[in-house]
Amino acid sequence: MGRIRSPGASFKILEISDVVFFAAMAVIGIFASPGTHRWLENYSGELSNIALMVIALGSMAIGVPFTLQYAREQVPRECWNSPRFLRTNYRITGVWGAAFGVAAIAGAYGDLVLHDANNLWTGWIIHIAAIIVALQFTRWYPDVVRARSLRERGLPGPPEPPLSGMLIPPAGFLTPVGIMVLAFNAGPTWLGIALIVAGVLLVKSLNRRSAPEPDTGDGT
């Protein structure tokens, strides 16, 4: 979650919370018993995702969704208190909170139910899929809001990006998932093949839907 800080940039809720969380983990690690060490090793992934989820939801609860601080560095100051701008960041932060929650639940299921922290599905695939969805929503949704705002004000601008554009990366992830299923014997052969085929077909279909309409030159 760390990044290079530009001159004059403020500290962010997420960055400060990250430092506090990992500092606390380090202190606990120094003084913890061997049993606690083993527990932390087993559940560190879940603890990290739960902490990130709490940070996301907590930042929303105090009225400063954590994405707001990053978004303010990309938009003019006069937009900072706009209800639309604030609402957009609440939604994006909420999606990130949900993604961290899904990752935590998946990891806990792998550890507590399957007793396999390295299970391909609960330890990797579901985590990565949740982050891909959150990242893509973060890129896609502000463009949707921008296009709607311009249209409502009767101003020219790019068309609203279709939902299919947001779904392309998650759909594309199905193909490497299918390959991993086959390579690591993480499911029946038919499932791996089906995921590969579904990923390829979905991406092709979504790309066609996302492609702009051709200009016929007749003004229509």
Buried (B, 14 or more C-beta within 10 A) or exposed (E): EEEEEEEEEEEBBBBEBBEEBEEEBEEEEEEBEEEEEEEBEEBBBBBBBBBBBBBBBBBBEEEBBBBBBBBBEEEEEEBEEEEEBBEBBBBBBBBBBBBBBBBBBBBBBBBEEEEEBEBBBBBBBBBEBBBBBBBBBBEBBBBBBBBEBBEEEEEEEEEBBBEBBBBBBBBBBBBBBBBBBBEEEBBEEEBBEBBBEBBBEBBEBBBEEBEEEEEEEEEE
